[in-house]
């Protein structure tokens, strides 16, 4: 078997493109005894082809001496946890599916003369403005109020309120726990919680539906902060250290201020100090979000927060839902209505609409009826 000499610089670059360490990259070859040899760049053609396939990097790039210029990951990997799982084919297939839908919608908007959305990238991370200033601008744009939140009976209802408000201003919200419509390919929260694509015309937020309902809300607010900052990326949300200065930490602070405004939180805390369950229900966010807010506002210390964070770990229990309610949530309610409406009026072929929504063509007609479009 012929052995090639691949530049270690290229291997390190390839690992970075996939969000992996060099050890994890060569570990994809499933030959533990040869890791040092692989890291030195001694690979066969078959092994190089396997790395190209696993990393989704063109095979020819592995034969360069230095990394190609101006080639970036389609979505920056902003995950913070040191023990996060490598992004798998499930993630990348999901991302490809969302980008395909987004591209279709962008072309639709361009045909209809849609102008860029002013709030996308309205603020800059480098400006380091107070998180409160950005959160207040988001709240004003969404027009979500405390009484509306109070009327929501649970986390799921509040998530629905927020996502509808966000879609109303032009952002597509996708939430799914599986790859497309394949029930045999579940997404993993060990990989990611959500991602944002900060496009000026058709911004996108994806929520990993495998997470808990309470977690959906904070992830949604976090990714919304990414849109306001014009920073695309895939996130795991959690922080392992206090007072982080990263982009993710900044988005967390914006999200926390949006969901639990300081003045309102402090008043509620004074009435119910250390009552995380009560405050969680009051603000319709997880107990972990309440704990983090209390930490940031000096009400609890870091060890207490860490203890609460460990105790708050939970796994979502999947429930069977009406598919006609699920389809628009998986595919963005806003986008689903546009696609189905265009299919019903003949502007888009049924099979093309069905392919975009990952459903069968004969489902389009019933979905149109369920959506009140026919």
N, C-alpha and C positions, 0 to 999 in steps of 0.2 A: 504494500500500500504506500503510495507516494506521499511524502510529508512536505507540506508547504511551510514557508516562513512568513507568518502574518505579523505585521508590526504591532508590538504591544500597545503603542499609542492608539492604534485603530481599535484594539480590543477594549481599552479603557473608555474610548469615545463611545463605542457601541454599548458598553455597559451603562454609561451615563444616559444615552438616548432612551434606554428602557427603564431607567431608575433603579439600576442594580449595582452592587459592588462587583469588582472584577471576579472575585471568587464565586459569586452567585451566577455571573454570566457563564463562566466555563462549567459551572455545575449543571447547566442546562444540557450538557452533553452526556450526563449520567455515567461518567467514568471516573469515580473518585480517586483511583490510584494514579491518575495522570494529570491532576489539577495543576501542579507546578509546570509540567511540560506544556500544557495548554496556555497557561498564563504567559509563558515565554514566546507564544505564537507558533508552536509546532503543532499544526493541524493538518488533517487530510482534507481532500476536496469534499468528501461526504460530510465531515465534521463542520467545515466552513459553510457548506450549504445548509446544514441543520441550524447553525447559529443565525444565518441570514433569515431563515424561515421563522425561527423563534423570536427574533428581535424585530422582524419586519423591516430590515435594512437591506437595500439592494446588494446582491451577491458581489458585484464588482467593487463595491466600496471597501471590502475587506482586503483588497490588493493594493490599496493606496498606501503611501508612506506616512502621510499626515491626514488628519480628518478633513473632509470636504468643507469648503467655506460656505457660509450662509445656509446650512442645513440644520434645522431645529426640529425637536419633537413637535408633533402637531398640537400637543397639549402639554404644557410644562407640568412636571411632577413636583408638586409642592407639599407632599406628605411629610409629616414631621416625626412620627413615631419611628424609632430606630429598629423596631422589630416588625415593621409592616411587611405583609406578604408581597412578593413581586407581582406587578401587574400582569395578569394572565390573558390568554386569548379571549376569555369571557369579557374582560374589560374592553379589549381592543375591538372586538366584534360589536360590542354595544356602542362604543364611540363611533365606529364606522357607520353604524345604523343611524345614529343621531345626526352625524354630519351629513349623511345623504338626505335626510328629511330637511335639515336646515338649509341645504343648498337649493332644494326644490322650492322652499318657502321664500328664500332670498330672490330667486328668479321671479316668483309670483309677485312679490312686493315691487321689484324693479319694473315689471310690466305695468303695474298700477301706480307708478310714480311716487312710491313711498319715500319720504325723506329720512335721513339718519336720525336716530333717537338722541336727543340732547343729553340725557342722563348717563349714557354709556361712556365711561372714561371721563366723567365730569370732574373728578378729583384725581390727584396723583398720590401714589403711595410715598414717593420721595418728598412730597411737601410736608408730610407728617402733621397734618391738621388734626385737631382734637377729634376723636372718634365720635363724640357727641354731635359735632357740627354735621358730619356726614350722615349719621343716623337720623337726625332731625330732618335733613333734606329728603332722605328716603321715605320717612314717615309722611312728610307733607305731600310727596309725589304719589304715594300709594293711597293716602287719605284713609288709613286704618285708624280706628279710635279705640280707646280703652273700653267704652260701653259695648262696642261690637265684640271685642275680645271676651268681655264678661258674659255676653249672651251665648257664647260657644259652650256647648255642654261638655266637651272633652278635647283632648289633643287633636284627634282626627278632624273634628269640626273646625278648630282654629287653623289647622294646616290648610283645610279647604278654603277658608276665608282668605288667608294670606295668598295662597296660590292663585285664586281667582283675581284678587287685587293686582297681583304681579302680572298675570297674563293680560289684564285689561290695559296695561300701559305698553304692551308690545313684547314682553319677554315670554319665550316658550318654556313651559315647565313640563318636564318629563319625569315620571316616577315609575320605576319598574324593579322587580326583584329577580327577574330572569333575563336571559339574553333573548331579545326580540319577543317571540311567543313560545319559546322552547322551555317547557316546564322541567326538562331534564338538565338544564344548565342554569343553576342558581348563581346569582351574584354574591360576592362575599364582602362583608363589612371589614374583614381583616385586610382587604385590598384598598378599599376606598369607601367614603361616605357619600361623596357627590363630586360634581365638576361643573365648571362654568366656562362658557365660550362667550367672550365679551365682544361680540360683533356689533358694529354700529347700526346695522339694519335689522338683523335677526338674532339678537342675543339669546343664549340658551342656558338653562339650568337643568341639570340632571340630578335626581335624588335616588340613592340606593334604597329601594323599597324593602330590602331585607333587614334594614335597621328598625329600631322601635319607632312607634308613632311619635313619641315625644322628641326623639332625636331628629325626625324629619324636619321639625320646625326650626331648630337651630341651624341645621345644615342649609335649609332654604334661605334663612337670613344671612348666613355666612357667605353663600354663593352670590347672594344679591349684592353684598358688599364688594365682591370681586367685579361684578358688572359695573358698579358705580366708580370703581377704581380703574376700569378698563384692563383688568388683569385676568387672563384666562388661566385655568389650571385645574388639576385634579387634587382633591383634598381628603385628609383623614380627620380633620378638625381638632382632635385632642392635642393637648400640650403636656409635655413632660416636665416643664420648668415654669416657675413664676416669672412675670414681667418680661415675657418674650418680646423681641424686637423684629421678628420676621413679618413678612407679608401676611402669613396665616394668623399670627397673633393679633395683628392689626385688624384683620377681618373679623376675628373673634370678638374683639372689643366693640367694633361697630355693631355686630349682630347682637351682642349683649345689651348695648344701649338701646337698640331698636326694640328689642323684646321686653326688656326690663329697664325702662328709663330710670336714671339714678334717683330723681326726686320721688318718684312713685315707689321705687323699690325701698328706699330708706324709710319712708312712711310705713310701708307694709312690714318691714323688718322690726321697727319699733313696736308695732302691735303684736308681732309673732316672732320674737327673736329665736333663732335656731330651729324654727318649725319648718323644716325643708319640705315636708309633705304638703302642708297648708299653702306655703308660698308657691309651690309647684302648681297646685291647682288654681291658685289666684291668677298667676301669669300665663298659665297653659304652656309651661315649658318643663323640661325634666328637672329632677332634683339636682342633677349634676350642674345644670346651667345656673340654678339658684346658688349652689355652693361656690361656683366660680365667681359669680357676681359678688357674693359675700366676701370672698377672698380679695378680689380687686378693690373692694370698698373698705377693706380693713376690718371686717367683722369676724373673720376667722383666720387662722394661720395656715401656712402651707401644709404641715403634717395633717391637720384636720381635713383639709381639702383632699389630700391624697387618700386618706382613709375613706372619705365619702365617695370618691371617684371609684375606688376598688369595689365598694359595696353596691354601686349603682349599675354595675355591668348587668345587662339583660339581653336576652335573645327574643326576637320577635316570633310569635306563634302565627304561622300562616293560616289564613281562613279562606275558604272558598267564597268567591264573590261573583255577582252577576257579571258575565263577560261584557255586556253592553255598557255597564258602568265602568268597567276596567279599561276597555280600549281607549277611550279619550284620555284617561289618566296616564296610561303608558305612552301615548303618542302626542301629548299636549292637547288640552281641550280646544285651544284656539286653532291649532294646526289641523286637528281632526275635523272640525267644522268646515274649514276652508277646503280641505281635500274632498270630503264627502259632498259638500255643496257643488263643487266643480265636477265631480263624477256624476251627480244627479242631473246637472244641466248639460252634460255632454262635453264639457271643456276638457275633461280628463277621462281617459278610458278606464272602465271599471277594473280591469286587471292591473293597470298602473297604480290606481288609487289603492287597491288591495295590497299590492306589493309594498307601497310606501308605509302602510299601516300594519303590515305583517298579519293580514287576515285573508280570508277567502273572498273572491269577488262577490259571491251571493250574499255575503254578510253586509256588504256596503248598503244595500237597499234597506235592510232591517235597521242598520245603524242610523241611517238617515231618518227613519221613522222615529227611533228612540230619541234622536236629537231634535225632533220637531221640524225637520227640513223637508218633509214630504207628507 
